[in-house]
Amino acid sequence: QVQVTESGGGSVQAGGSLRLTCTASGATLRYCMGWFRQVPGREREEVARFYTGDGWSYYTDSVKGRFTISQDNVNYNLYLQMNSLKPEDSAMYYCAADYQPYGASTCATLRSNAFRSWGVGTQVTVSS
């Protein structure tokens, strides 16, 4: 499995922006990548998902139009550009990766707890 590392978290005021970076060592094509977030005492929430094979992406409703997931095609870093941040976006953000060679459809249906490689998270705090 690949090793996953997140970076880019921090503290911003509402309306501000942050860009999170996920480095998954060894991950190239045909990986399902996901960004998740969790607040203490609450269940983990999926934020966005990306398939490295063809660039397919998915966003949860609460971040659509504000967050953009993308990939660097040189070193395969995954980015989450977060704009118009709200206090309710505050959470620990995690990146996850899983090898899925059969296409974006398998990435789309992969259960969140089936991702086999996870980072330790990066904290995002948005103040009002």
C-alpha positions as CSV (number, residue, x, y, z in Angstrom):
1,Q,0.0,0.0,0.0
2,V,1.0,3.6,-0.5
3,Q,1.9,6.0,2.2
4,V,-0.3,9.0,2.5
5,T,0.6,12.4,3.9
6,E,-1.5,15.5,4.1
7,S,-0.4,19.1,4.4
8,G,-1.7,22.6,4.0
9,G,-4.1,22.9,6.9
10,G,-4.3,26.0,9.0
11,S,-6.5,28.7,10.5
12,V,-8.4,31.1,8.3
13,Q,-11.3,33.5,8.6
14,A,-14.7,32.7,7.1
15,G,-14.6,33.4,3.4
16,G,-11.0,32.6,3.1
17,S,-9.2,29.8,1.2
18,L,-6.8,27.0,1.8
19,R,-5.3,24.4,-0.4
20,L,-4.6,21.0,1.0
21,T,-2.1,18.6,-0.5
22,C,-2.1,14.9,-0.4
23,T,1.1,13.0,-1.3
24,A,0.6,9.3,-1.8
25,S,4.0,7.7,-2.4
26,G,3.9,5.2,-5.1
27,A,0.3,6.0,-6.3
28,T,0.1,6.7,-10.0
29,L,-2.7,5.8,-12.3
30,R,-5.8,3.8,-11.3
31,Y,-6.0,5.0,-7.8
32,C,-9.2,6.1,-6.0
33,M,-8.3,9.0,-3.8
34,G,-10.6,10.7,-1.3
35,W,-10.7,13.6,1.1
36,F,-12.6,13.1,4.3
37,R,-13.1,15.2,7.4
38,Q,-14.0,14.6,11.0
39,V,-14.9,16.7,14.0
40,P,-14.4,15.2,17.4
41,G,-17.5,13.4,18.6
42,R,-19.0,13.2,15.1
43,E,-18.8,10.6,12.3
44,R,-16.2,11.0,9.5
45,E,-17.7,12.7,6.5
46,E,-16.6,12.3,2.9
47,V,-15.7,15.6,1.2
48,A,-14.6,14.7,-2.3
49,R,-13.3,11.8,-4.3
50,F,-11.0,11.5,-7.4
51,Y,-10.0,8.7,-9.8
52,T,-6.5,9.2,-11.1
53,G,-7.1,7.1,-14.1
54,D,-9.4,9.5,-15.9
55,G,-9.9,12.5,-13.6
56,W,-13.4,11.6,-12.5
57,S,-14.4,13.5,-9.4
58,Y,-17.2,13.6,-6.8
59,Y,-18.1,16.2,-4.2
60,T,-20.5,16.1,-1.3
61,D,-23.3,18.6,-1.6
62,S,-22.1,20.9,1.2
63,V,-18.8,21.7,-0.7
64,K,-20.0,21.8,-4.3
65,G,-19.0,25.0,-5.9
66,R,-16.6,25.9,-3.2
67,F,-14.1,23.0,-3.2
68,T,-12.1,21.7,-6.1
69,I,-10.1,18.5,-6.2
70,S,-7.3,18.1,-8.7
71,Q,-4.1,16.2,-9.4
72,D,-0.6,17.1,-10.4
73,N,0.1,14.9,-13.4
74,V,3.9,15.0,-12.8
75,N,4.2,13.7,-9.3
76,Y,0.5,12.7,-8.7
77,N,0.0,14.9,-5.7
78,L,-3.7,15.4,-5.0
79,Y,-5.0,18.9,-4.1
80,L,-8.1,20.1,-2.4
81,Q,-8.6,23.8,-3.1
82,M,-11.1,25.1,-0.6
83,N,-12.6,28.5,-1.2
84,S,-15.4,30.5,0.6
85,L,-14.6,28.6,3.8
86,K,-17.2,28.5,6.5
87,P,-16.9,27.8,10.2
88,E,-18.7,24.5,9.7
89,D,-15.8,23.4,7.4
90,S,-13.6,23.2,10.5
91,A,-12.3,19.7,11.0
92,M,-9.4,17.3,10.7
93,Y,-9.0,16.6,7.0
94,Y,-7.8,13.2,5.9
95,C,-6.6,11.9,2.6
96,A,-7.1,8.3,1.6
97,A,-6.0,6.1,-1.3
98,D,-6.9,2.7,-2.7
99,Y,-5.8,0.9,-5.8
100,Q,-8.8,0.4,-8.1
101,P,-7.7,-0.8,-11.5
102,Y,-11.1,-1.3,-13.0
103,G,-12.1,2.3,-13.6
104,A,-14.0,5.2,-12.0
105,S,-17.1,3.2,-11.5
106,T,-15.3,1.1,-8.8
107,C,-14.0,4.3,-7.3
108,A,-17.5,5.7,-7.1
109,T,-18.9,2.7,-5.3
110,L,-16.0,2.1,-3.0
111,R,-17.1,2.3,0.6
112,S,-15.3,4.9,2.7
113,N,-14.0,2.4,5.2
114,A,-12.6,0.3,2.3
115,F,-9.8,2.7,1.5
116,R,-6.7,0.9,2.6
117,S,-4.2,3.8,2.9
118,W,-4.9,6.8,5.2
119,G,-2.9,9.8,6.3
120,V,-2.8,11.2,9.8
121,G,-4.7,14.3,8.9
122,T,-4.3,18.1,8.7
123,Q,-6.4,20.4,10.8
124,V,-8.5,23.1,9.2
125,T,-10.0,25.8,11.5
126,V,-12.3,28.5,10.1
127,S,-13.3,31.3,12.4
128,S,-16.3,33.5,12.0
